[in-house]
Structures are given as C-alpha cells and as structure tokens.
Amino acid sequence: MLLSQNRHWRVTRGKSAPEIVVCLEREELPEDWRDFKDFRLEIPVDRWNRVVKHVRTDRKLFGGVVLEFANQEDQLSVVLGHDRLFGDLQSVLQDATSMLVEIGALALTVVDVGPE
C-alpha cells in the first residue's frame, strides 16, 4: 500500500507487513545522485513514532535515529546531506504518518503531562 510519495521518495507498507519501507524514486534522481538509487529505510511500525518524532530535528540526530533502519548505512550521511533529498524526506514521512493514522495503523493518544 502506498502511504506517501513525492518527487524523490516513496513510502509503502504491505497490508500485514511489520515494517514501512521508505525508498528513493530511482527514475527521478539526477544523474549525479544515481549512487543512491538502491537506498532505503525499512522501519518497523512499532518504531515509527521514534522516527517521526525526530524528523524535524537536527540532521545528525535524525540520522542517528534512522541509521539502524538503512539498508546502506554508509550512504545515509550523504543522502541526508543533500538539502533537497532531506527536505523531501521530511515531507514524505509526515504525510505517511497522517496516512498511517487515517488507516488505523497508528493511534493518537492523549498523554497526561500533570497539572497545569
């Protein structure tokens, strides 16, 4: 199932798959980015919250969070170093999160933060 897609990224999940796959769109990559064409993140659904929590933080922090999910760890810092790829990744992850909530794969909960 397609959760989100933009010019550079595609986010998918099988109906009963335990993971969400974030991969680069091969056809849309400029010629000098072709080395990244097989790069993808395979994120377990139960770890998605941790990833999306840090999607708008510092690149290094975000990279540390998703490092264990990258199929080509050596390319992660280079992929996240490209402003356009990183910006598109942030956007597609947020859109995918909305879709996961909409289809019921993720639930929003109220967290009690104590008295105000």
C-alpha positions in Angstrom: 0.0 0.0 0.0 1.3 3.4 -1.0 1.3 5.7 2.1 3.0 8.7 0.6 5.1 9.7 -2.4 6.8 12.8 -3.7 9.4 13.6 -6.3 12.3 11.8 -4.6 10.7 9.4 -2.1 8.1 6.7 -1.8 6.7 5.2 1.4 4.9 1.9 1.3 3.6 -0.8 3.6 2.1 -4.2 2.9 -1.3 -5.0 4.5 0.1 -7.1 7.3 3.8 -6.1 6.9 5.5 -5.3 10.2 7.6 -2.6 8.5 7.3 0.6 6.5 9.6 0.9 3.5 11.0 4.4 2.6 12.9 4.3 -0.7 14.3 6.7 -3.2 12.5 7.1 -6.5 15.1 5.9 -9.0 13.7 7.5 -12.1 13.6 11.0 -10.6 17.1 11.2 -9.3 19.5 13.5 -11.1 22.4 11.8 -12.8 25.0 12.7 -10.1 22.8 11.1 -7.4 22.5 7.7 -9.1 24.7 6.1 -6.5 21.8 6.4 -4.1 19.3 4.6 -6.3 19.1 1.5 -4.0 19.0 3.4 -0.7 16.0 2.6 1.5 14.9 2.7 5.1 12.9 -0.3 6.5 11.3 0.9 9.7 9.2 -1.4 11.9 5.7 0.0 12.5 6.3 -0.1 16.3 9.4 2.1 15.9 7.7 4.7 13.6 6.9 7.1 16.3 10.6 7.4 17.3 11.5 8.2 13.7 8.7 10.8 13.1 9.4 12.4 16.4 12.8 13.4 15.2 12.0 14.1 11.5 12.2 17.9 12.0 15.2 17.9 14.3 18.8 18.2 13.5 20.0 16.1 10.6 22.7 14.4 12.7 20.2 13.4 15.4 17.7 12.2 12.8 20.4 10.3 11.0 21.4 8.6 14.3 17.7 7.6 14.8 17.3 6.0 11.4 20.8 4.6 11.0 19.7 1.1 12.1 17.0 1.0 9.5 19.1 1.9 6.5 20.0 -0.8 4.1 23.2 1.1 3.0 24.4 2.7 6.2 27.5 4.2 4.5 25.2 6.3 2.2 22.9 7.7 4.9 25.0 10.7 5.8 25.5 11.6 2.1 21.7 11.2 1.4 20.8 13.3 4.4 23.4 15.9 3.4 21.5 16.8 0.3 19.1 19.6 1.2 16.5 18.7 -1.4 16.5 15.0 -0.6 16.3 15.7 3.2 13.5 18.2 2.8 11.5 15.8 0.6 12.2 13.0 3.1 10.8 15.2 6.0 7.7 15.9 4.0 7.0 12.4 2.8 7.5 11.0 6.4 5.0 13.4 7.8 2.5 12.6 5.0 2.9 8.9 5.6 2.3 9.4 9.3 -1.0 11.1 8.6 -2.0 8.2 6.3 -1.0 5.6 9.0 -3.2 7.3 11.5 -6.0 7.6 8.9 -5.9 3.8 8.1 -5.7 2.9 11.8 -2.1 1.5 11.8 -1.1 4.2 14.3 -3.2 5.7 17.0 -3.1 9.2 18.5 -3.2 9.1 22.3 -3.5 11.8 24.9 -0.6 12.0 27.3 -1.1 13.3 30.8 1.6 15.8 31.5 0.4 16.6 35.0 -1.3 19.6 36.5 -1.0 22.9 34.7 
